[in-house]
């Protein structure tokens, strides 16, 4: 490869890879902070890394094809990508780790509540119920909404992107530990001690959301927010990782295989009892 073509390829690569990746890494947290607030800042960063990694995975083969049309061998193109720093994000595990962690958080924060609302809009009317969904419905089924979608998504995605899928719980666990260590009991009083502890504050789920009445209806809005943005990603991260682990060991395939083996045996036993 001549030097002029190599220099041009490096410039085009930085414009095609580095600039969009850095833009995603900055733009996603900025938009997240503007639209959703600072509660999920660490997940905004991971989402930016995920978009950058996906862009590298899509754009790098096109860059290599452009070099191939200019007479550059694939091995030379790969070496140039390494020297210019284009290949590190696609080859390291940080992109996959960010993808699985972000997917798990999305399941707990967005997908679970959305599925709860769809049940009230699409399924319950078939049984004669016409009550519209409310925020309290999500809190009533908080654990199921956080765990079940994450388990399914983790199982399915890990079939195609297996690496790092079982580590989706790491970041939510770190966030939870930080919150537990820095927790200050809002009910603590020197004169009137309260039985609330840091664990019950987070893990005893509030089943009713705050209202606009004086005192917010007896519900602490910050506590509900902590449950939605700290506990829900933690539960979904665990479920996502367990789903990925189940996919790695082909649990569903083994289950159905075992069920298909049991059916003929049951039929033979029935025929033996009724000659």
N, C-alpha and C positions, 0 to 999 in steps of 0.2 A: 504494500500500500504506500503510495507516495505521500509526502508530508503535507502537501496542500489539501489533498482529500481527507487526510486524517484530521487536520485542523478544522476543516469545514464540518466534518462529521461530529467533532466534539462540540462545536458551537451549536449546531442544529440539535444535538442531543440535550445540551443544557436548556435550550429554549423549549424543547419538546417534553423533557422529563422534569428537570430540576425546578424550573419556574412554576409549572402547574402544581407540582408536589408541594413546594413551599407555599404557594397560594392557597392550596387546600388546607394545609396545616395551620395557616393564619386565619383563613376566612371562616372555617367551620366553628372554631371556638368563638370568634367574634359574633357570628350569627346566633350561636347558642346562648351566649351571654345576653344578647339583645332580646331574644325571644323567650327564653326559658329561665334566665337568671343564673346565679353562680352555683346552685346546688350541685350541678352535674358537670362542673368544669373539667374534671379529670377525664370524663367520658367524651367531652367535646374534643379534647386533644387526641384521644384514641381514635375517634371517628375521623379526624383529620389525617392521622397516620394511615388509617384504613383506605381512605380515598386516594392518598398519594401512592400507596402500595398497589392498589388496583390500577391506577393510571400507568404506573411502571409496567405492570404485567401486560397491559393492553398495548402500550406504545412501543416497548422495547423490541418485540418481534417485527413491527413495521420498520423501525430504524435499521434492523439487521437486513431486512429485505431490500431497503434502499441501497445499502452498502453492497449487497449481492448483485444488484443491477449495475453497479459501477465496477464490478469485477473483483470484489473483495471476498475472500473465502470466509466461511462461517467461523472458523477458528480464529482468524485474524480479527474479525468483528467482535468476538467474545473477549479477546485480549484487550482490544481498545476500550470496550465497555468497562472492563475491570480497571484499566489505568485511569480512565476519565471519571470513575466513581459512579457509573450508571447502574451497575448490576447489584450493588450491595443491598439495596432495599428489597429487591425481588428475591435474593438468595438467602437473606437472613430470616430469622423466625419472628422478628418484630412485627412485620406486616400481618402474618397469620394470627399472632397473639392479639394484636389490636383488633383484627376482624372478629375473632371469636368473642373477645371481651365486650366489644360494642354490640354484637348481635345478642348476647345474653342480657345486657342491660336494656336494650330496646324491647326485648320480650317482657321483662319485668315492669318497665315503666310505661310502655305504649301498647304493645300487642295485647297483653293481658286485659287491661281496662277496655280496650277496643272490642275484644271478643266478648266480654261481659255485656257491653252495650248492644252488640249484635244479637246476643241471645235474647235480650228483651225486645228487640225490634223485629227479628226474623223468626225466632223459634217459639217464644211464649205466646204470641198471637195465635198460633196454630192450636194452642190449648185453651183459647178463649180469654187470655189475659191481655189487656190493652194498656197497662200501666207503663208510662215512659220510664226509661232508666234514669237513675240519679247517682250522684257520687257515693251515696251510702251503699248502694248495691255492690260497687267495687270493693269497699271496705268489708262488707259482709263476706265476700268470697276472696279475700285478699291473698291467702295462701295458695288457693287453687289457681287464681289468675296469675300468680307469680311463678308457679312451679310447672304446671302442665304445658303451657305453650313453650317454655324454655326447654323442657325435656324433649319435646317433639322436634323443635328446631335444631337443638344440639345433636340429636340422633341423625337427622337428615343431612345437615351440613357437614358433619364429620365423615359421612360416607364419601364426600368429594374432597374435603379439605381436612384430613385427619390430623395433621401436625398441629400441636398446641391447642387442640380443641378441649382437652381435659384440664386445661389451666385457666379456663374462663372465670373461675371463682377467685383468683388471686387478688386482683385489683379491688373488687367489692369487699373482700375480706379485710384488706388493708384499710380501706375507707372506714369500715365498721369498727375495726380496732382503734383507729384514730379517734373516731367519734366517742367510743366508750372511754378512752383514756382522758379525753378533754371534756367529758360531760360534767356539767354543773346542774345539780337538781334544782329546778325552778321552784319547787315546793319547800326547799330546805329552810328551816327557821331555827334560831337558837332557842326560842321559847316553845315552839310547837313543832317537834320533829315529825317528819312525814315518813310513812313506810315505803314510799316509792324508792326504787333503786335504779341504777343506771341500766340494768338488764331489763327490768320490767318496763322502763320508759320506752325502750326500743322494741322489745319482743312481745309485749302485751299489746296487741293491735287494738287501736281505737276503731270501733265498728260504726261510729256515727261521725260524720264530718262536721266542721264548724259552720255556724250560721252567722247571719248579720245581726243577730239579736245582741243585746248587751251581754258581755262576757262570753261571746261566741258560742252560746248554748252550752256552756260548761265544758267545752272542748278546747284544748290548746292547739292552735293552728300550726305552730312550729313542730309540735310532736307528730301531727299527721303528715307534715311535709317530710320530716325525717324518716318516717315509715315508708313513704312512697319513694324517696330518693336515696335511701341508704339500705333499708331492710329488703325492699322489693328487688333491687339489683343483687343483693347478697343471696336471697333465696333463688332467684333465677340463674345466677352464676353457678350455684351448687347443682341445680337441676340440669342446666345445660351441660356441665361437666359429666354428670352421671349419665345423661343421654349419650354423650360422646363415648364414654367408657362402655356403655351397653352396645353401641354400634361397633366399637372395636372388637368386641367379643361375639358379635353376631347373635345377640340375645334373642331377637325376634325370630331369626331363622331357626335357631335351635329350639325355640318354644314351639313353633309350628311343626317342625320336624318331629319333635317328641309327641305332639298332639296327633299327628298322622299315624305314628306308630301305635299309639294307645287305642285308636278306634278299631282296627282289625282285631286286636286282642280282646277288646270288650265284646265285639260281635261273636268271637269264638267262644268266650265264656257264656254268652247268652244262649248260643246254639247248644252248648254242652248241658246247660241246665234244662233246656226244653227240647229233648230229642224228638 
